Amino acid sequence: MSTNQEGQNDLSVLVIEDNLGDFILIEDYLIEKFNRVNITQCDDSKSAINYLSQSKEVIPSIILLDLHLPDMSGLELIENILSHSTKIPIIVLTGYSDLNLAKKSLQMGIYDFLIKDEINPALLHKSIEFAISREKYISRIEMQNEKLKKIAWTQSHIVRAPLARMLGIMNFLEDNKVRQNDIFFWLKHLRDSANEMDEVIKKIINQAQKLE
Amino acid sequence: MNKKFLIIDDDPIIRILIQKMIEVLDESVNCYPYENGETGLSALKALETSADTIFVLLDINMPVLDGWGVLDGLRNMKFNNLQLYIVTSSTDESDIIKAKEYPFIRKFYHKPILNENIIEILNSHDIK
């Protein structure tokens, strides 16, 4: 899906909108700009959350959310939909231009904030395309983060083993009178541990580089 | 009454090191090194009814049977005098929290174990 040209791919849109007139307009815009589009409508937050919680064959690629529903509105509505949308990008559609609310909702993880009077097919299309590609980018970064965390966690455990052994040997040599022959024995193990640690560090560097 | 000191750790150098540290501190202690949890646990099972003081220094990350496996195996056993200590190279907070599930763990050490830790362990019977 990397070549996301206009109208090339199946798009599945969940429209959470109670006003039938507005819904029909959005539907028209979507059909005009996306050749193959699958549209689902929910007319309140309860049915939307219910729909999002169900397991389904087609997971929506995008959610268009009206901010004034009969059973919920504003930030509370955003919060509720966000907590059920998993990673589906959400674009807010609202009748009112409220800059504060727009800023807040973007901070909460909303992808775009569109004023209904200003929406046209091209604007809606652009906003959806941008949101979807940004979501892909974000999930790639998140996956990379997970890998990094895993490298940091496992390697810090592995690297501590030879390090702790070296410290233990050094403590022992400091605390005790050790015969010449024994010193060579411990030195050999110090070197072996240092080499082991070097291997671990090289592996970490190697893994980190593979992250692209 | 004798003192037995079980060192359960898969790292052979650590086993030798701890054994040497104990030898220097108290000649009367007998050391028994085990390279994994399985051999360590079966040795411990044989000592359940012993009148001796059993010191155990148990590593967490080991092949075959790890430290948690040993601890689970000891859950329902009743020793006369068991002084069990965890020593691990992990500095993971979650390990320390998990160790709290086993009330018979006396203390949790991070590697490397120090001379003063061994002294503390060897004295732990006397404090009681």
Contacts between the chains, C-beta under 8 A, distances in Angstrom:
chain1	res1	chain2	res2	distance
A	156	B	91	8.0
A	157	B	61	7.4
A	157	B	89	7.2
A	157	B	90	5.6
A	157	B	92	7.4
A	160	B	89	4.2
A	160	B	90	7.0
A	160	B	91	6.8
A	160	B	111	7.2
A	161	B	11	6.9
A	161	B	89	4.7
A	161	B	111	7.7
A	163	B	89	7.8
A	164	B	14	8.0
A	164	B	89	4.5
A	164	B	110	7.6
A	164	B	111	3.4
A	164	B	112	4.8
A	165	B	11	6.4
A	165	B	13	5.4
A	165	B	14	6.1
A	165	B	17	7.8
A	165	B	111	7.6
A	165	B	112	7.2
A	167	B	111	7.7
A	167	B	112	4.3
A	168	B	13	7.8
A	168	B	14	6.5
A	168	B	17	5.1
A	168	B	111	6.7
A	168	B	112	3.3
A	168	B	113	6.8
A	169	B	13	7.2
A	169	B	17	6.5
A	171	B	112	6.1
A	171	B	114	6.2
A	171	B	115	6.9
A	172	B	17	5.7
A	172	B	20	6.5
A	172	B	21	6.5
A	175	B	21	7.9
A	175	B	24	8.0
A	175	B	115	5.2
A	176	B	20	7.5
A	176	B	24	5.9
A	189	B	13	5.2
A	193	B	13	7.5
